[in-house]
Amino acid sequence: MVGPARKREAVGHLQAALEMSQRRACNVVGQPRATQRHRPQPDAAERRLRERLHEFSRQRPRAGYRTACGQLRQEGLRVNVKRVQRLWREEGLKVPRKQCKKRRQGTSENGSQRRGATRPNEVWSYDFVSDQTSDGRRLKFLCVVDEFTRECLALVVRRSFRAKDVMVVLAELIAQRGVPAHLRSDNGPEFVALAVQAWLKGNAIGALYIAPGSPWENAYVESFNSRLRDEHLDREEFASLLEAQVLAAGWRRDYNEARPHSALGYLAPAVFAARWRASVGATPLPAPASAETLKP
């Protein structure tokens, strides 16, 4: 059965396309003229929902209606994704399109190393993202991600990194969160340095190096890097290294504690991690290694 709203659209189409009078178009469609003239006003609940969608879009301009729906459900609202999609479109809320980049075609040469994490601290992955301050000087972001919880464990900003700097960051992380079973990275000089490999081996951490030119083998941190670029770096202009560090810390906190993650059922990574540990009766974090062992 077609409702009044759809009939109202049909009457409007007949008037525009065939130049019918409203009276005749209503007769053709079977719509009372009084109903045609009446414009129902959204109730208070729907107005609040529309306002919340606008607020969400302002907070996360790179998120779409599915993420918005997931966030609303986490807030306790019972909403249907199709309804959210309809209101999203009616309010003109859109995610700006990005041009697709050409990707290298090929297959991984070491696919056996593509381990899937089944628990926190099983596989960490790390990578660098580059940007610059407003004076053109380089910024380098070291990103460390837990592949199971999707938490950003570290987001460290410096002008440059040496292999020892990377080991210092990892040592601080392990002291806080425990030793990961594996660490995945590309073949950047800071990651393949003999000192780093020896340090990982000394701490019983398995190094997983992806094949050269195969970033898809490091998919979790690459996905994180794209979110970092899209939602933070492309929207900010950093006047100094200090400003970049402060803003990165705030963005990381929001990413871990508040931002809905589609792969986690639209839970924030820290919320997902806490619920997982509660469900299996795990301790909040594994026991850290000794400081002497971790010293770079």
C-alpha positions as MATLAB code, in Angstrom:
seq = 'MVGPARKREAVGHLQAALEMSQRRACNVVGQPRATQRHRPQPDAAERRLRERLHEFSRQRPRAGYRTACGQLRQEGLRVNVKRVQRLWREEGLKVPRKQCKKRRQGTSENGSQRRGATRPNEVWSYDFVSDQTSDGRRLKFLCVVDEFTRECLALVVRRSFRAKDVMVVLAELIAQRGVPAHLRSDNGPEFVALAVQAWLKGNAIGALYIAPGSPWENAYVESFNSRLRDEHLDREEFASLLEAQVLAAGWRRDYNEARPHSALGYLAPAVFAARWRASVGATPLPAPASAETLKP';
ca = [
       0.000    0.000    0.000;
       1.346    3.406   -0.986;
       1.276    6.000    1.772;
       0.370    9.713    1.586;
       4.009   10.789    1.316;
       4.626    8.677   -1.795;
       1.329    9.831   -3.295;
       2.338   13.420   -2.583;
       5.521   12.845   -4.586;
       3.535   11.269   -7.436;
       1.160   14.236   -7.589;
       4.084   16.616   -7.741;
       5.638   14.595  -10.551;
       2.429   14.630  -12.605;
       2.088   18.371  -12.132;
       5.661   19.019  -13.218;
       5.993   16.475  -16.027;
       2.508   16.586  -17.584;
       1.447   20.065  -16.468;
      -1.639   18.653  -14.743;
      -3.625   20.684  -12.283;
      -3.372   19.616   -8.671;
      -7.058   18.602   -8.662;
      -6.663   16.272  -11.647;
      -3.355   14.814  -10.442;
      -4.909   14.048   -7.053;
      -7.817   12.277   -8.753;
      -5.416   10.178  -10.842;
      -3.334    9.148   -7.836;
      -6.224    8.828   -5.395;
      -4.918   11.447   -2.996;
      -7.347   13.800   -1.186;
      -6.431   17.410   -1.907;
      -6.471   18.248    1.792;
      -3.889   15.531    2.398;
      -1.836   16.804   -0.537;
      -1.707   20.315    0.906;
      -0.889   19.158    4.436;
       2.829   19.086    5.201;
       3.411   16.957    8.302;
       5.910   18.379   10.749;
       8.485   16.014   12.249;
       7.880   15.196   15.904;
      10.221   16.294   18.651;
      12.061   12.956   18.731;
      12.826   13.118   15.019;
      13.970   16.728   15.290;
      16.379   15.724   18.046;
      17.613   12.823   15.915;
      18.242   15.137   12.965;
      20.074   17.576   15.230;
      22.191   14.728   16.621;
      23.112   13.641   13.073;
      24.242   17.178   12.266;
      26.260   17.272   15.481;
      27.861   13.906   14.662;
      28.697   15.066   11.134;
      30.394   18.182   12.502;
      32.394   16.108   14.977;
      33.399   13.439   12.427;
      33.111   14.923    8.930;
      34.751   11.882    7.326;
      32.232    9.421    8.801;
      29.080    8.255    7.001;
      25.566    7.287    8.020;
      26.511    3.715    8.997;
      29.043    4.969   11.515;
      26.500    7.525   12.721;
      23.951    4.746   13.220;
      26.487    2.687   15.147;
      27.277    5.658   17.384;
      23.583    6.322   18.058;
      23.062    2.700   19.057;
      26.027    2.898   21.429;
      24.302    5.918   22.977;
      21.227    3.777   23.651;
      18.987    4.944   20.806;
      16.988    2.290   18.969;
      17.370    3.358   15.353;
      17.189    1.527   12.045;
      20.076    2.010    9.644;
      17.666    2.694    6.756;
      15.969    5.427    8.746;
      19.323    7.000    9.561;
      20.281    6.790    5.883;
      17.041    8.530    4.860;
      17.445   11.332    7.387;
      21.137   11.646    6.494;
      20.225   12.217    2.848;
      17.319   14.530    3.627;
      19.608   16.710    5.731;
      22.183   16.833    2.932;
      24.922   15.255    5.032;
      27.606   13.864    2.753;
      31.165   12.634    3.039;
      33.333   14.404    0.427;
      34.462   11.996   -2.251;
      38.137   11.220   -2.577;
      39.850   10.371   -5.820;
      40.909    6.757   -6.093;
      44.629    6.101   -6.231;
      46.200    3.587   -8.545;
      47.489    0.558   -6.714;
      50.286   -1.740   -7.584;
      49.101   -5.195   -8.649;
      50.850   -8.253   -7.310;
      50.836  -11.027   -4.730;
      52.645  -11.339   -1.451;
      55.835  -13.353   -1.497;
      55.602  -14.253    2.180;
      51.906  -14.776    2.744;
      52.656  -17.392    5.403;
      53.607  -14.518    7.700;
      50.121  -12.985    7.466;
      49.064  -13.934   10.986;
      45.624  -12.982   12.216;
      45.501  -11.823   15.838;
      43.060  -13.619   18.147;
      43.809  -11.702   21.363;
      45.364   -8.433   22.520;
      49.164   -8.263   22.413;
      49.376  -11.093   19.889;
      50.360   -8.912   16.928;
      51.349   -5.270   16.965;
      52.064   -3.439   13.743;
      53.933   -0.179   13.294;
      54.679    2.262   10.524;
      55.560    5.884    9.787;
      53.378    8.669    8.381;
      54.966   11.901    7.162;
      53.651   15.455    7.271;
      55.123   18.919    7.779;
      54.782   22.076    9.820;
      53.650   25.340    8.245;
      57.273   26.365    7.637;
      57.820   23.306    5.435;
      59.907   21.324    7.931;
      59.266   17.607    8.076;
      57.191   15.814   10.710;
      57.296   12.070   11.190;
      54.569   10.152   13.040;
      55.366    6.697   14.456;
      52.120    4.719   14.686;
      51.819    1.491   16.700;
      48.546   -0.467   16.496;
      47.261   -3.610   18.225;
      45.816   -5.668   15.374;
      43.179   -7.352   17.562;
      41.747   -4.421   19.515;
      42.639   -1.821   16.833;
      43.900    0.438   19.617;
      46.491    3.023   18.704;
      49.106    2.119   21.287;
      51.436    4.962   20.375;
      51.391    8.009   18.118;
      54.776    9.668   18.541;
      55.718   12.803   16.588;
      59.320   13.831   15.919;
      61.282   15.565   13.197;
      63.115   12.296   12.514;
      63.585    8.824   13.973;
      66.603    6.609   14.382;
      66.475    2.898   15.119;
      67.220    3.633   18.782;
      64.281    6.061   18.963;
      61.982    3.301   17.737;
      63.306    0.914   20.382;
      62.720    3.514   23.110;
      59.060    3.872   22.081;
      58.603    0.090   21.993;
      60.304   -0.332   25.372;
      57.967    2.220   26.965;
      54.945    0.511   25.425;
      55.988   -2.943   26.582;
      56.623   -1.642   30.098;
      52.998   -0.434   30.133;
      51.210   -3.207   28.266;
      53.360   -6.326   28.256;
      55.350   -8.053   25.524;
      53.631   -8.717   22.170;
      54.121  -12.093   20.523;
      54.807  -10.572   17.091;
      55.591   -7.176   15.617;
      54.714   -6.496   11.978;
      56.351   -3.810    9.841;
      57.589   -2.958    6.378;
      61.273   -2.965    5.490;
      62.040    0.621    6.450;
      65.612    1.190    7.651;
      64.451    2.005   11.201;
      62.667   -1.369   11.405;
      65.201   -3.684    9.765;
      68.248   -2.255   11.539;
      70.360   -5.005   13.097;
      70.063   -3.344   16.500;
      66.256   -3.469   16.314;
      66.237   -7.101   15.171;
      68.603   -8.093   17.967;
      66.516   -6.209   20.531;
      63.301   -7.896   19.361;
      64.955  -11.305   19.497;
      66.309  -10.596   22.970;
      62.781   -9.838   24.159;
      61.282  -12.933   22.458;
      59.267  -10.852   19.994;
      58.792  -12.388   16.555;
      59.495   -9.925   13.736;
      57.113  -10.133   10.762;
      58.445   -8.196    7.770;
      56.104   -7.739    4.820;
      57.258   -8.203    1.234;
      58.744   -5.065   -0.381;
      56.115   -2.999   -2.198;
      53.228   -4.855   -0.500;
      51.592   -2.449    1.974;
      48.384   -4.527    1.913;
      50.238   -7.141    3.975;
      50.359   -4.570    6.773;
      46.677   -3.810    6.360;
      45.756   -2.871    9.932;
      48.305   -0.115   10.385;
      47.827    1.044    6.778;
      44.105    1.394    7.475;
      44.914    3.339   10.628;
      47.312    5.546    8.672;
      44.571    6.414    6.184;
      42.229    7.417    9.039;
      44.985    9.493   10.612;
      45.628   11.245    7.305;
      41.967   11.731    6.407;
      40.545   12.727    9.784;
      43.478   14.585   11.333;
      46.511   15.489    9.222;
      44.546   16.762    6.213;
      42.428   18.959    8.500;
      45.189   20.569   10.565;
      48.046   22.960    9.888;
      50.801   22.604   12.466;
      52.709   25.726   13.446;
      55.331   23.794   15.405;
      56.456   20.347   16.475;
      54.973   20.924   19.927;
      51.562   21.774   18.471;
      51.666   18.635   16.319;
      52.500   16.531   19.382;
      49.697   18.016   21.490;
      47.071   17.660   18.756;
      48.207   14.113   17.940;
      47.813   13.111   21.589;
      44.272   14.492   21.643;
      43.335   12.798   18.377;
      44.756    9.459   19.586;
      42.743    9.699   22.796;
      39.543   10.393   20.855;
      40.325    7.575   18.389;
      40.806    5.034   21.172;
      38.068    6.106   23.564;
      35.255    7.662   21.522;
      35.497    7.114   17.766;
      33.217    4.262   16.547;
      35.125    1.553   14.654;
      33.109   -0.368   12.052;
      35.226   -3.540   12.379;
      34.484   -3.631   16.124;
      30.712   -3.379   15.858;
      30.999    0.413   16.068;
      32.621    0.269   19.492;
      35.610    2.452   20.241;
      38.817    0.353   20.391;
      39.392    0.896   24.122;
      35.767   -0.015   24.868;
      36.074   -3.154   22.741;
      39.306   -4.134   24.508;
      37.756   -3.657   27.953;
      34.676   -5.704   27.037;
      36.803   -8.478   25.553;
      38.943   -8.734   28.671;
      35.841   -8.741   30.870;
      34.246  -11.491   28.759;
      37.239  -13.821   29.108;
      38.088  -12.837   32.659;
      41.475  -11.478   31.647;
      43.493   -9.030   33.692;
      43.366   -5.422   32.426;
      46.892   -5.653   30.997;
      49.543   -8.381   30.933;
      52.398   -8.116   33.422;
      55.133   -5.871   32.020;
      58.643   -7.067   31.385;
      61.510   -5.936   33.584;
      63.128   -2.583   32.882;
      66.561   -4.133   32.398;
      65.302   -6.471   29.695;
      63.526   -3.669   27.865;
      66.390   -1.188   27.912;
      67.392   -0.424   24.263;
];
